[in-house]
Amino acid sequence: MEAVAVAFAILFVLLFLELPIAFGMALVGTGGFAYIVGLEPALHMVGTLASASVLNYDLAVLPLFVLMGNFVAQSRISQDLYDASNSFVGH
């Protein structure tokens, strides 16, 4: 139970130092895992998890979806679609 309290305290300190939440959680999680099983397995897990996340197809389509949304927003198609649906439904 002490380890959990220390981990939360370290996480909150990192967040108050304006470290992004993802990096703070990654550091605390890796440190906690290294505390439990050792440094070498923890670093191996980080490398394996990072490569598995990058090569995952489901996550690879997210940047393309955001890019498509930016194209739609810049071309003003979204405003035209909103105006058309508002003319049909809105009063």
Jmol script that loads the backbone (N, CA, C; Angstrom):
load data "model"
ATOM      1  N   MET A   1       0.820  -1.192   0.000  1.00  0.00           N
ATOM      2  CA  MET A   1       0.000   0.000   0.000  1.00  0.00           C
ATOM      3  C   MET A   1       0.862   1.253   0.000  1.00  0.00           C
ATOM      4  N   GLU A   2       2.042   1.169   0.641  1.00  0.00           N
ATOM      5  CA  GLU A   2       2.938   2.311   0.635  1.00  0.00           C
ATOM      6  C   GLU A   2       3.455   2.619  -0.761  1.00  0.00           C
ATOM      7  N   ALA A   3       3.710   1.573  -1.525  1.00  0.00           N
ATOM      8  CA  ALA A   3       4.234   1.772  -2.873  1.00  0.00           C
ATOM      9  C   ALA A   3       3.228   2.525  -3.741  1.00  0.00           C
ATOM     10  N   VAL A   4       1.962   2.236  -3.556  1.00  0.00           N
ATOM     11  CA  VAL A   4       0.919   2.922  -4.327  1.00  0.00           C
ATOM     12  C   VAL A   4       0.862   4.395  -3.948  1.00  0.00           C
ATOM     13  N   ALA A   5       0.948   4.685  -2.670  1.00  0.00           N
ATOM     14  CA  ALA A   5       0.918   6.077  -2.212  1.00  0.00           C
ATOM     15  C   ALA A   5       2.129   6.838  -2.726  1.00  0.00           C
ATOM     16  N   VAL A   6       3.289   6.203  -2.704  1.00  0.00           N
ATOM     17  CA  VAL A   6       4.499   6.849  -3.219  1.00  0.00           C
ATOM     18  C   VAL A   6       4.375   7.085  -4.722  1.00  0.00           C
ATOM     19  N   ALA A   7       3.823   6.116  -5.447  1.00  0.00           N
ATOM     20  CA  ALA A   7       3.651   6.265  -6.890  1.00  0.00           C
ATOM     21  C   ALA A   7       2.706   7.416  -7.216  1.00  0.00           C
ATOM     22  N   PHE A   8       1.594   7.521  -6.484  1.00  0.00           N
ATOM     23  CA  PHE A   8       0.677   8.640  -6.709  1.00  0.00           C
ATOM     24  C   PHE A   8       1.338   9.977  -6.379  1.00  0.00           C
ATOM     25  N   ALA A   9       2.117   9.994  -5.307  1.00  0.00           N
ATOM     26  CA  ALA A   9       2.807  11.234  -4.939  1.00  0.00           C
ATOM     27  C   ALA A   9       3.796  11.647  -6.020  1.00  0.00           C
ATOM     28  N   ILE A  10       4.554  10.697  -6.538  1.00  0.00           N
ATOM     29  CA  ILE A  10       5.506  11.003  -7.608  1.00  0.00           C
ATOM     30  C   ILE A  10       4.770  11.464  -8.858  1.00  0.00           C
ATOM     31  N   LEU A  11       3.658  10.798  -9.171  1.00  0.00           N
ATOM     32  CA  LEU A  11       2.878  11.200 -10.344  1.00  0.00           C
ATOM     33  C   LEU A  11       2.357  12.624 -10.202  1.00  0.00           C
ATOM     34  N   PHE A  12       1.832  12.965  -9.039  1.00  0.00           N
ATOM     35  CA  PHE A  12       1.317  14.324  -8.847  1.00  0.00           C
ATOM     36  C   PHE A  12       2.427  15.363  -8.873  1.00  0.00           C
ATOM     37  N   VAL A  13       3.592  15.014  -8.360  1.00  0.00           N
ATOM     38  CA  VAL A  13       4.727  15.947  -8.443  1.00  0.00           C
ATOM     39  C   VAL A  13       5.113  16.178  -9.897  1.00  0.00           C
ATOM     40  N   LEU A  14       5.158  15.103 -10.670  1.00  0.00           N
ATOM     41  CA  LEU A  14       5.488  15.245 -12.092  1.00  0.00           C
ATOM     42  C   LEU A  14       4.432  16.073 -12.824  1.00  0.00           C
ATOM     43  N   LEU A  15       3.170  15.893 -12.467  1.00  0.00           N
ATOM     44  CA  LEU A  15       2.112  16.662 -13.114  1.00  0.00           C
ATOM     45  C   LEU A  15       2.163  18.128 -12.710  1.00  0.00           C
ATOM     46  N   PHE A  16       2.497  18.422 -11.462  1.00  0.00           N
ATOM     47  CA  PHE A  16       2.631  19.813 -11.030  1.00  0.00           C
ATOM     48  C   PHE A  16       3.840  20.484 -11.673  1.00  0.00           C
ATOM     49  N   LEU A  17       4.832  19.682 -12.077  1.00  0.00           N
ATOM     50  CA  LEU A  17       5.976  20.222 -12.809  1.00  0.00           C
ATOM     51  C   LEU A  17       5.672  20.391 -14.300  1.00  0.00           C
ATOM     52  N   GLU A  18       4.409  20.193 -14.663  1.00  0.00           N
ATOM     53  CA  GLU A  18       3.872  20.368 -16.015  1.00  0.00           C
ATOM     54  C   GLU A  18       4.436  19.370 -17.024  1.00  0.00           C
ATOM     55  N   LEU A  19       4.742  18.170 -16.553  1.00  0.00           N
ATOM     56  CA  LEU A  19       5.080  17.085 -17.454  1.00  0.00           C
ATOM     57  C   LEU A  19       3.776  16.543 -18.029  1.00  0.00           C
ATOM     58  N   PRO A  20       3.715  16.247 -19.321  1.00  0.00           N
ATOM     59  CA  PRO A  20       2.469  15.698 -19.867  1.00  0.00           C
ATOM     60  C   PRO A  20       2.038  14.427 -19.129  1.00  0.00           C
ATOM     61  N   ILE A  21       0.737  14.255 -19.032  1.00  0.00           N
ATOM     62  CA  ILE A  21       0.165  13.154 -18.250  1.00  0.00           C
ATOM     63  C   ILE A  21       0.661  11.799 -18.758  1.00  0.00           C
ATOM     64  N   ALA A  22       0.719  11.627 -20.059  1.00  0.00           N
ATOM     65  CA  ALA A  22       1.139  10.337 -20.610  1.00  0.00           C
ATOM     66  C   ALA A  22       2.570  10.002 -20.211  1.00  0.00           C
ATOM     67  N   PHE A  23       3.456  10.989 -20.267  1.00  0.00           N
ATOM     68  CA  PHE A  23       4.850  10.735 -19.905  1.00  0.00           C
ATOM     69  C   PHE A  23       4.992  10.487 -18.405  1.00  0.00           C
ATOM     70  N   GLY A  24       4.234  11.224 -17.603  1.00  0.00           N
ATOM     71  CA  GLY A  24       4.279  11.007 -16.160  1.00  0.00           C
ATOM     72  C   GLY A  24       3.798   9.615 -15.787  1.00  0.00           C
ATOM     73  N   MET A  25       2.694   9.195 -16.388  1.00  0.00           N
ATOM     74  CA  MET A  25       2.168   7.863 -16.093  1.00  0.00           C
ATOM     75  C   MET A  25       3.113   6.781 -16.598  1.00  0.00           C
ATOM     76  N   ALA A  26       3.749   7.019 -17.750  1.00  0.00           N
ATOM     77  CA  ALA A  26       4.694   6.041 -18.279  1.00  0.00           C
ATOM     78  C   ALA A  26       5.912   5.911 -17.370  1.00  0.00           C
ATOM     79  N   LEU A  27       6.419   7.036 -16.880  1.00  0.00           N
ATOM     80  CA  LEU A  27       7.576   6.983 -15.978  1.00  0.00           C
ATOM     81  C   LEU A  27       7.237   6.282 -14.668  1.00  0.00           C
ATOM     82  N   VAL A  28       6.102   6.630 -14.089  1.00  0.00           N
ATOM     83  CA  VAL A  28       5.713   6.013 -12.816  1.00  0.00           C
ATOM     84  C   VAL A  28       5.409   4.531 -13.013  1.00  0.00           C
ATOM     85  N   GLY A  29       4.747   4.179 -14.093  1.00  0.00           N
ATOM     86  CA  GLY A  29       4.442   2.769 -14.351  1.00  0.00           C
ATOM     87  C   GLY A  29       5.682   1.942 -14.594  1.00  0.00           C
ATOM     88  N   THR A  30       6.607   2.493 -15.379  1.00  0.00           N
ATOM     89  CA  THR A  30       7.854   1.772 -15.632  1.00  0.00           C
ATOM     90  C   THR A  30       8.676   1.657 -14.357  1.00  0.00           C
ATOM     91  N   GLY A  31       8.708   2.733 -13.573  1.00  0.00           N
ATOM     92  CA  GLY A  31       9.432   2.672 -12.306  1.00  0.00           C
ATOM     93  C   GLY A  31       8.830   1.672 -11.333  1.00  0.00           C
ATOM     94  N   GLY A  32       7.513   1.619 -11.259  1.00  0.00           N
ATOM     95  CA  GLY A  32       6.860   0.652 -10.387  1.00  0.00           C
ATOM     96  C   GLY A  32       7.080  -0.774 -10.836  1.00  0.00           C
ATOM     97  N   PHE A  33       7.014  -1.001 -12.141  1.00  0.00           N
ATOM     98  CA  PHE A  33       7.261  -2.337 -12.661  1.00  0.00           C
ATOM     99  C   PHE A  33       8.711  -2.748 -12.427  1.00  0.00           C
ATOM    100  N   ALA A  34       9.636  -1.771 -12.584  1.00  0.00           N
ATOM    101  CA  ALA A  34      11.050  -2.054 -12.323  1.00  0.00           C
ATOM    102  C   ALA A  34      11.278  -2.341 -10.846  1.00  0.00           C
ATOM    103  N   TYR A  35      10.540  -1.690  -9.976  1.00  0.00           N
ATOM    104  CA  TYR A  35      10.659  -1.941  -8.539  1.00  0.00           C
ATOM    105  C   TYR A  35      10.206  -3.353  -8.189  1.00  0.00           C
ATOM    106  N   ILE A  36       9.195  -3.847  -8.895  1.00  0.00           N
ATOM    107  CA  ILE A  36       8.643  -5.169  -8.577  1.00  0.00           C
ATOM    108  C   ILE A  36       9.478  -6.288  -9.191  1.00  0.00           C
ATOM    109  N   VAL A  37       9.796  -6.191 -10.506  1.00  0.00           N
ATOM    110  CA  VAL A  37      10.446  -7.320 -11.179  1.00  0.00           C
ATOM    111  C   VAL A  37      11.900  -7.065 -11.543  1.00  0.00           C
ATOM    112  N   GLY A  38      12.340  -5.824 -11.520  1.00  0.00           N
ATOM    113  CA  GLY A  38      13.727  -5.529 -11.877  1.00  0.00           C
ATOM    114  C   GLY A  38      13.799  -4.581 -13.060  1.00  0.00           C
ATOM    115  N   LEU A  39      14.949  -3.957 -13.214  1.00  0.00           N
ATOM    116  CA  LEU A  39      15.107  -2.936 -14.252  1.00  0.00           C
ATOM    117  C   LEU A  39      15.151  -3.523 -15.653  1.00  0.00           C
ATOM    118  N   GLU A  40      15.886  -4.609 -15.831  1.00  0.00           N
ATOM    119  CA  GLU A  40      16.034  -5.174 -17.180  1.00  0.00           C
ATOM    120  C   GLU A  40      14.704  -5.660 -17.757  1.00  0.00           C
ATOM    121  N   PRO A  41      13.887  -6.418 -17.012  1.00  0.00           N
ATOM    122  CA  PRO A  41      12.578  -6.802 -17.572  1.00  0.00           C
ATOM    123  C   PRO A  41      11.666  -5.605 -17.830  1.00  0.00           C
ATOM    124  N   ALA A  42      11.776  -4.562 -17.000  1.00  0.00           N
ATOM    125  CA  ALA A  42      10.940  -3.372 -17.190  1.00  0.00           C
ATOM    126  C   ALA A  42      11.319  -2.660 -18.480  1.00  0.00           C
ATOM    127  N   LEU A  43      12.606  -2.509 -18.734  1.00  0.00           N
ATOM    128  CA  LEU A  43      13.034  -1.853 -19.975  1.00  0.00           C
ATOM    129  C   LEU A  43      12.700  -2.701 -21.197  1.00  0.00           C
ATOM    130  N   HIS A  44      12.783  -4.009 -21.054  1.00  0.00           N
ATOM    131  CA  HIS A  44      12.392  -4.893 -22.152  1.00  0.00           C
ATOM    132  C   HIS A  44      10.894  -4.766 -22.437  1.00  0.00           C
ATOM    133  N   MET A  45      10.089  -4.647 -21.372  1.00  0.00           N
ATOM    134  CA  MET A  45       8.644  -4.482 -21.546  1.00  0.00           C
ATOM    135  C   MET A  45       8.328  -3.173 -22.263  1.00  0.00           C
ATOM    136  N   VAL A  46       9.051  -2.103 -21.907  1.00  0.00           N
ATOM    137  CA  VAL A  46       8.806  -0.804 -22.544  1.00  0.00           C
ATOM    138  C   VAL A  46       9.089  -0.889 -24.041  1.00  0.00           C
ATOM    139  N   GLY A  47      10.202  -1.515 -24.416  1.00  0.00           N
ATOM    140  CA  GLY A  47      10.533  -1.656 -25.837  1.00  0.00           C
ATOM    141  C   GLY A  47       9.537  -2.517 -26.584  1.00  0.00           C
ATOM    142  N   THR A  48       9.141  -3.612 -25.975  1.00  0.00           N
ATOM    143  CA  THR A  48       8.174  -4.504 -26.621  1.00  0.00           C
ATOM    144  C   THR A  48       6.819  -3.831 -26.775  1.00  0.00           C
ATOM    145  N   LEU A  49       6.376  -3.140 -25.738  1.00  0.00           N
ATOM    146  CA  LEU A  49       5.076  -2.472 -25.781  1.00  0.00           C
ATOM    147  C   LEU A  49       5.065  -1.328 -26.793  1.00  0.00           C
ATOM    148  N   ALA A  50       6.172  -0.599 -26.875  1.00  0.00           N
ATOM    149  CA  ALA A  50       6.243   0.513 -27.824  1.00  0.00           C
ATOM    150  C   ALA A  50       6.181   0.012 -29.263  1.00  0.00           C
ATOM    151  N   SER A  51       6.930  -1.040 -29.573  1.00  0.00           N
ATOM    152  CA  SER A  51       6.910  -1.549 -30.942  1.00  0.00           C
ATOM    153  C   SER A  51       5.567  -2.195 -31.275  1.00  0.00           C
ATOM    154  N   ALA A  52       4.947  -2.873 -30.308  1.00  0.00           N
ATOM    155  CA  ALA A  52       3.643  -3.488 -30.569  1.00  0.00           C
ATOM    156  C   ALA A  52       2.574  -2.429 -30.794  1.00  0.00           C
ATOM    157  N   SER A  53       2.670  -1.302 -30.092  1.00  0.00           N
ATOM    158  CA  SER A  53       1.681  -0.240 -30.265  1.00  0.00           C
ATOM    159  C   SER A  53       1.831   0.446 -31.614  1.00  0.00           C
ATOM    160  N   VAL A  54       3.072   0.656 -32.051  1.00  0.00           N
ATOM    161  CA  VAL A  54       3.304   1.325 -33.330  1.00  0.00           C
ATOM    162  C   VAL A  54       2.860   0.438 -34.488  1.00  0.00           C
ATOM    163  N   LEU A  55       3.061  -0.857 -34.371  1.00  0.00           N
ATOM    164  CA  LEU A  55       2.730  -1.770 -35.464  1.00  0.00           C
ATOM    165  C   LEU A  55       1.282  -2.235 -35.449  1.00  0.00           C
ATOM    166  N   ASN A  56       0.487  -1.800 -34.487  1.00  0.00           N
ATOM    167  CA  ASN A  56      -0.911  -2.191 -34.394  1.00  0.00           C
ATOM    168  C   ASN A  56      -1.723  -1.436 -35.456  1.00  0.00           C
ATOM    169  N   TYR A  57      -2.458  -2.168 -36.293  1.00  0.00           N
ATOM    170  CA  TYR A  57      -3.208  -1.549 -37.375  1.00  0.00           C
ATOM    171  C   TYR A  57      -4.331  -0.658 -36.857  1.00  0.00           C
ATOM    172  N   ASP A  58      -4.975  -1.071 -35.772  1.00  0.00           N
ATOM    173  CA  ASP A  58      -6.088  -0.290 -35.244  1.00  0.00           C
ATOM    174  C   ASP A  58      -5.643   1.100 -34.814  1.00  0.00           C
ATOM    175  N   LEU A  59      -4.449   1.222 -34.289  1.00  0.00           N
ATOM    176  CA  LEU A  59      -3.945   2.527 -33.895  1.00  0.00           C
ATOM    177  C   LEU A  59      -3.341   3.296 -35.062  1.00  0.00           C
ATOM    178  N   ALA A  60      -2.979   2.620 -36.135  1.00  0.00           N
ATOM    179  CA  ALA A  60      -2.371   3.284 -37.282  1.00  0.00           C
ATOM    180  C   ALA A  60      -3.388   4.116 -38.055  1.00  0.00           C
ATOM    181  N   VAL A  61      -4.656   3.777 -37.964  1.00  0.00           N
ATOM    182  CA  VAL A  61      -5.651   4.521 -38.722  1.00  0.00           C
ATOM    183  C   VAL A  61      -6.074   5.814 -38.026  1.00  0.00           C
ATOM    184  N   LEU A  62      -5.744   5.980 -36.751  1.00  0.00           N
ATOM    185  CA  LEU A  62      -6.141   7.197 -36.041  1.00  0.00           C
ATOM    186  C   LEU A  62      -5.516   8.463 -36.618  1.00  0.00           C
ATOM    187  N   PRO A  63      -4.206   8.505 -36.901  1.00  0.00           N
ATOM    188  CA  PRO A  63      -3.663   9.718 -37.522  1.00  0.00           C
ATOM    189  C   PRO A  63      -4.267  10.002 -38.892  1.00  0.00           C
ATOM    190  N   LEU A  64      -4.591   8.958 -39.637  1.00  0.00           N
ATOM    191  CA  LEU A  64      -5.222   9.169 -40.939  1.00  0.00           C
ATOM    192  C   LEU A  64      -6.625   9.735 -40.784  1.00  0.00           C
ATOM    193  N   PHE A  65      -7.334   9.317 -39.749  1.00  0.00           N
ATOM    194  CA  PHE A  65      -8.663   9.849 -39.479  1.00  0.00           C
ATOM    195  C   PHE A  65      -8.584  11.330 -39.117  1.00  0.00           C
ATOM    196  N   VAL A  66      -7.602  11.697 -38.311  1.00  0.00           N
ATOM    197  CA  VAL A  66      -7.414  13.103 -37.950  1.00  0.00           C
ATOM    198  C   VAL A  66      -7.028  13.909 -39.181  1.00  0.00           C
ATOM    199  N   LEU A  67      -6.174  13.365 -40.034  1.00  0.00           N
ATOM    200  CA  LEU A  67      -5.793  14.047 -41.273  1.00  0.00           C
ATOM    201  C   LEU A  67      -7.004  14.264 -42.174  1.00  0.00           C
ATOM    202  N   MET A  68      -7.873  13.258 -42.282  1.00  0.00           N
ATOM    203  CA  MET A  68      -9.075  13.398 -43.089  1.00  0.00           C
ATOM    204  C   MET A  68      -9.977  14.491 -42.513  1.00  0.00           C
ATOM    205  N   GLY A  69     -10.091  14.547 -41.188  1.00  0.00           N
ATOM    206  CA  GLY A  69     -10.885  15.598 -40.559  1.00  0.00           C
ATOM    207  C   GLY A  69     -10.322  16.978 -40.837  1.00  0.00           C
ATOM    208  N   ASN A  70      -9.008  17.112 -40.847  1.00  0.00           N
ATOM    209  CA  ASN A  70      -8.393  18.402 -41.178  1.00  0.00           C
ATOM    210  C   ASN A  70      -8.653  18.788 -42.628  1.00  0.00           C
ATOM    211  N   PHE A  71      -8.590  17.832 -43.533  1.00  0.00           N
ATOM    212  CA  PHE A  71      -8.901  18.119 -44.939  1.00  0.00           C
ATOM    213  C   PHE A  71     -10.344  18.602 -45.088  1.00  0.00           C
ATOM    214  N   VAL A  72     -11.263  17.932 -44.403  1.00  0.00           N
ATOM    215  CA  VAL A  72     -12.675  18.312 -44.486  1.00  0.00           C
ATOM    216  C   VAL A  72     -12.885  19.702 -43.896  1.00  0.00           C
ATOM    217  N   ALA A  73     -12.216  19.995 -42.796  1.00  0.00           N
ATOM    218  CA  ALA A  73     -12.376  21.305 -42.165  1.00  0.00           C
ATOM    219  C   ALA A  73     -11.775  22.411 -43.029  1.00  0.00           C
ATOM    220  N   GLN A  74     -10.633  22.173 -43.639  1.00  0.00           N
ATOM    221  CA  GLN A  74      -9.989  23.198 -44.461  1.00  0.00           C
ATOM    222  C   GLN A  74     -10.728  23.441 -45.768  1.00  0.00           C
ATOM    223  N   SER A  75     -11.377  22.427 -46.292  1.00  0.00           N
ATOM    224  CA  SER A  75     -12.097  22.587 -47.558  1.00  0.00           C
ATOM    225  C   SER A  75     -13.515  23.130 -47.359  1.00  0.00           C
ATOM    226  N   ARG A  76     -13.916  23.320 -46.097  1.00  0.00           N
ATOM    227  CA  ARG A  76     -15.221  23.884 -45.739  1.00  0.00           C
ATOM    228  C   ARG A  76     -16.384  22.971 -46.145  1.00  0.00           C
ATOM    229  N   ILE A  77     -16.106  21.705 -46.418  1.00  0.00           N
ATOM    230  CA  ILE A  77     -17.175  20.760 -46.747  1.00  0.00           C
ATOM    231  C   ILE A  77     -18.078  20.557 -45.535  1.00  0.00           C
ATOM    232  N   SER A  78     -17.495  20.563 -44.346  1.00  0.00           N
ATOM    233  CA  SER A  78     -18.290  20.342 -43.143  1.00  0.00           C
ATOM    234  C   SER A  78     -19.309  21.466 -42.956  1.00  0.00           C
ATOM    235  N   GLN A  79     -18.936  22.700 -43.253  1.00  0.00           N
ATOM    236  CA  GLN A  79     -19.884  23.811 -43.133  1.00  0.00           C
ATOM    237  C   GLN A  79     -20.995  23.678 -44.163  1.00  0.00           C
ATOM    238  N   ASP A  80     -20.662  23.251 -45.380  1.00  0.00           N
ATOM    239  CA  ASP A  80     -21.685  23.045 -46.405  1.00  0.00           C
ATOM    240  C   ASP A  80     -22.649  21.931 -46.014  1.00  0.00           C
ATOM    241  N   LEU A  81     -22.119  20.845 -45.459  1.00  0.00           N
ATOM    242  CA  LEU A  81     -22.985  19.753 -45.018  1.00  0.00           C
ATOM    243  C   LEU A  81     -23.882  20.189 -43.867  1.00  0.00           C
ATOM    244  N   TYR A  82     -23.343  20.979 -42.945  1.00  0.00           N
ATOM    245  CA  TYR A  82     -24.154  21.480 -41.843  1.00  0.00           C
ATOM    246  C   TYR A  82     -25.250  22.409 -42.363  1.00  0.00           C
ATOM    247  N   ASP A  83     -24.909  23.293 -43.298  1.00  0.00           N
ATOM    248  CA  ASP A  83     -25.923  24.207 -43.848  1.00  0.00           C
ATOM    249  C   ASP A  83     -27.025  23.444 -44.583  1.00  0.00           C
ATOM    250  N   ALA A  84     -26.647  22.388 -45.333  1.00  0.00           N
ATOM    251  CA  ALA A  84     -27.634  21.600 -46.057  1.00  0.00           C
ATOM    252  C   ALA A  84     -28.556  20.853 -45.090  1.00  0.00           C
ATOM    253  N   SER A  85     -27.983  20.228 -44.057  1.00  0.00           N
ATOM    254  CA  SER A  85     -28.843  19.510 -43.116  1.00  0.00           C
ATOM    255  C   SER A  85     -29.693  20.476 -42.291  1.00  0.00           C
ATOM    256  N   ASN A  86     -29.183  21.647 -42.001  1.00  0.00           N
ATOM    257  CA  ASN A  86     -29.951  22.633 -41.249  1.00  0.00           C
ATOM    258  C   ASN A  86     -31.118  23.156 -42.104  1.00  0.00           C
ATOM    259  N   SER A  87     -30.919  23.278 -43.395  1.00  0.00           N
ATOM    260  CA  SER A  87     -32.014  23.735 -44.245  1.00  0.00           C
ATOM    261  C   SER A  87     -33.102  22.672 -44.372  1.00  0.00           C
ATOM    262  N   PHE A  88     -32.742  21.391 -44.291  1.00  0.00           N
ATOM    263  CA  PHE A  88     -33.738  20.325 -44.359  1.00  0.00           C
ATOM    264  C   PHE A  88     -34.469  20.152 -43.029  1.00  0.00           C
ATOM    265  N   VAL A  89     -33.738  20.178 -41.926  1.00  0.00           N
ATOM    266  CA  VAL A  89     -34.305  19.841 -40.627  1.00  0.00           C
ATOM    267  C   VAL A  89     -34.629  21.061 -39.796  1.00  0.00           C
ATOM    268  N   GLY A  90     -33.761  22.066 -39.819  1.00  0.00           N
ATOM    269  CA  GLY A  90     -33.934  23.232 -38.959  1.00  0.00           C
ATOM    270  C   GLY A  90     -35.083  24.110 -39.414  1.00  0.00           C
ATOM    271  N   HIS A  91     -35.639  24.831 -38.478  1.00  0.00           N
ATOM    272  CA  HIS A  91     -36.751  25.714 -38.813  1.00  0.00           C
ATOM    273  C   HIS A  91     -36.392  27.123 -38.425  1.00  0.00           C
TER     274      HIS A  91
END
end "model"
wireframe off; spacefill off
backbone 0.3
color backbone group
